[in-house]
Amino acid sequence: MRLLGLLLMGLMVISCAKKVPPPGKGEFAGPKLLVFSPEAGDTVGDRLKVYLYAEDSSGLSRLVISRRGIETFLLPLRGKGATVDTLLRIQREGESLLPDTLEISVFDRWDNRTSLKIEVFTFRRPPDTSGTSSGNQPK
């Protein structure tokens, strides 16, 4: 009887150690995301070229691009891998010397999310204040 109790207790401990997804969720890992354009520090106008690749073994669900925390673009995705090459229109709010933050998020079919934040400049870059410009150098 004691041996049976130890055996049952051992099985319970082993079964608790295995990590399994919660009911209704098939996996924990988010999709892989590679963003080729825009790059950090790019200057963008009222049109933004987005070029990226995403993949996930369970399948992709959607792509969301947010600007300043506001969702500006939503694209449904299908399949295990997707290349997105699109041109987005950005609402012109005047020129700014401060960087603008774009958040690019990809979701898989289990709603796992992978996102990247990219700082870009809208309409013009700030002036170079480092003192090393490519023009005439003092001798």
N, C-alpha and C positions, 0 to 999 in steps of 0.2 A: 504494500500500500504506500509505504514511504517512497519507494522507487517510482511509482506511478505519479505521485505528487511532484517529485523533483523533475520528472520528465515533462509534465504539463507546465510547470513553472519555467523550465528551460525553453519550451516552445513559445510560451507567451513573450519571454524576453527577446527571443530571436525575431518574432513577428513584429514587435514594436520597433526594432532597430531598422527595418527596411523602410526607406523613404518612398512613399507613393503619392501621386497627385491626389488632391481632394476629389470627392465625387463630382463628376461633371467637367473636370479639368484634366486634359490629357498630358500636359507637360508644363514645365516651369521656365524653360529657357526662352528668351526673347529672340526675335529674328536678327540676322546679321545685316548690317547697314553700311554701305560705302557711299559717301557723297563726293562726287568729282567736281561739281560746280553747283553753287558758288563756293569759293574758298574763303577762309577767314581773311578779312581785310580788303576784299574786293569792293569796288565801287559799283553800285547798281543804280539804274535809272527807274523809270516807271514800268519797265518790263524786266523780269527776272528769269534768266535761263536756269532751270534746275535739271541736273543730270545725276542720277544715282542708280545704285543696284542694291536690291534687297533679296534675301532668301531665307527660308525657314523650312525645316523638314516636315512640319505639320501643315504648311500652306499659309499664304499671306492673306490678310483680310483688307487692310486699308492703309493709305498714306495720308498723313495730316501735316500740313505746313502752317505754322503759327507765326505771326509777326507781332511783337510786343505783347505776347500773351493772348492774342485774339486769333482764333482759328480763321485763316483766310483761304485755305485750299483743302479740299477733301477729294481723294481719288480712290475708288474701290479697286482692290488688286485681287487677282486670282492666280492660282498655281503656286508652285514651291519656290520659284524665282521670278523676279521681274526687273526689267530695266525701264526706268522712267526718264524720258527726255521731253521736257515740256517748257513752254514759255508762259510765265504768269504775269498778270497785270497787277501792279501795285498802285494803290491810291496815293497820289502825289499830295504830300502835306507840307511842301516847302523843303528847301535845302537845309541840311543839318550837318554840323561838324562832329556831332556825337555819333558813335556807332549804333546801329540798329540790330537787334537780336532776332534771328530767325531760328525757330525750333522745328526740326524735321523729325517726325515720328512715324514709325512703321509698326503695325500691329499684326500679330499672327491670328489664326482662327480661334485661339484660346484666350485672346485679348492680352497676351503678353506684349510688352511694349519695349522698343528700343528707340532712343531719341538722341539727337545731337543738336547742340546749340552752336550757331555760327554767327559771329559778329561781322556785319558788313556795313559799309558806309553808303548812305543814300545820296546820290547825285554828285558828290565831290568829296575828295579826301581832305583831311585836315592838313594845314601847312606843316612842312617838315621843320621841327624845332630842335633837331639834334645838332644843327650847325654844320653838318656835312652834306652839302648838296652836290649835285653832279656838275654844277656850273663852275665859274672861276673861283679858285681857292686862293686865299691870301698867301703871299710868299714870305 
